[in-house]
Amino acid sequence: MFKHEITQNPMPIKIAFIGAGSIGFTRRLVADLLTVPEFAGIELAFTDINARNLNMVAEICRRDIEANNLQTKITATTNRRAALKGANYVFCVVRIGGIEAFVHDIEIPLKYGVDQCVGDTLCAGGIMYAQRGIAAILDFCKDIREVAAPDCLLLNYANPMAMMTWAANQYGGVRCVGLCHGVQHGHHQIANVLGLKQEEVDIICAGINHQTWYVSVQAKGRDVTGKLLAAFERHAEYSQTEKVRIDMLRRFGYYSTESNGHLSEYVPWYRKRPNEIMQWIDMGSWISGETGGYLRVVTEGRNWFRAEFGRGKRPETMKYTPENRSSEHGSHIIEGMETGRIYRGHFNLVNNSTITNLPPDAIVEAPGYVDRHGFNTPSVGDLPLGCAAVCNASISVQRLGVEAAVHGDDTLLRQAMLMDPLVGAVCNPPEVWQMVDDFLVAHAPWLPQYKRSTNAAKKRIASGPRIKTKAYKGAARLKTRSMAELKRLEKKNPRAGH
């Protein structure tokens, strides 16, 4: 429990951001926090290993603060421990390895026929992302234990959400909650297909991050869970852009939180045969299933932002008003803990007995309440048996991935890859073993815990023989657009350039 007095006066709390050079999350979360009147006097500390990005984001946030006539101070430093010193709350919004490592998460699996849209939660890319991220988050936790305020809360937005949060709670020695906006986005879709406003639809979601199921949907006091399939099938847009999610709803009886592109790579059925992938996805937006779609858009976004910032262009300042506050959970959690106002949301926490047919040590996403006493999570009970089976398959991979990352155990890493639903559907064991060797060598700068395994992998690659790989670019790949192409697009549509 936190000991701060509930007051209308500004609260002397410190909130740190690790990976603050992420403009999307950092700027949005700062804006959300500063819509809370009591938070006008909070201390914000930004830290990132990339000084250029860090300073760009700090400048933009300071401009927003000034435009809203606030005096809130931001310190920005590449010294992480200085930023964390005395912090009551820490946001983790990192992408370990940046785009340079992310490229390998997509390109290496393609050589073995594993076609991913996102590659940041499960599948080959997500498992390797966890190896980089867990090595880093355990360092963050050490600093938090040593220099942050007692009982500091770590709010993790970094993917792979479940594995990162699992490692922080089990091995990091800090309180950690994982946060995601998938539940809110799906809630909006459900209201849309029912022809209702979101506030008219009440939902209960339960499962694991990115595989959370809307197990109860009520509209105006009536249970409409069983009516969702027909509603989605007749919806003009979603019937085309959410084919995987609708098919999962058809087979398992419940709608799943995550986008079509995300969900398609978490299960073994929709991306294992190249000639069938196009029938399950839509190319109108990357998030509907485009091969390497997220890598493309973040690369374009980074290039655009750096170029525009470099020539003096700044985004329009944000207005810190209640109606502009986002549905991200982070600011609401801190508001609940500091003011006592009750907030209801869906959070990623250690299961214990929240979902009774998922393992107690897993990180589950389930409904809960926050106030000055912290988190209160009601018991959900059993998930429907099929939904639990899908989640348990992923949890087995997550557990292997966490233990591999924490201990630098490449045998567990290979087993995690082998047990992954999509990797296992596409690759045989020798291919998986060789793919992991390729990953260890490519990701060596970000995997200090695997130094010995990486050296052995280099020797195997050099000595051969090697299984022949594919020159495969994916079933639905689009070219990353150049700055010239993005500028032409912006002239046609000023909102489309980035």
Secondary structure, DSSP 8 states (H G I E B T S, - for coil): -------SS----EEEEETTT-HHHHHHHHHHHTTSGGGTT-EEEEE-S-HHHHHHHHHHHHHHHHHTT---EEEEES-HHHHHTT-SEEEE---TTHHHHHHHHHHHHHTTT---S--SSSHHHHHHHHHHHHHHHHHHHHHHHHHS-TT-EEEE--SSHHHHHHHHHHHS-SEEEE--SHHHHHHHHHHHHHTS-GGGEEEEEEEETTEEEEEEEEETTEE-GGGHHHHHHT-TTHHHH-HHHHHHHHHHSS-BSS-HHHHHTTSSSSSSSHHHHGGG--TTSGGGT-BTHHHHHHHHHHHHHHHHHHTT---------GGG--S-HHHHHHHHHHH---EEEEEEEE-TTSBTTS-TTSEEEEEEEEETTEEE----B---HHHHHHHHHHHHHHHHHHHHHHHT-HHHHHHHHHHSHHHHHH--HHHHHHHHHHHHHHTGGG-GGGHHHHHHHHHHHHH-----------TTB-----HHHHHHHHHH-TTS--
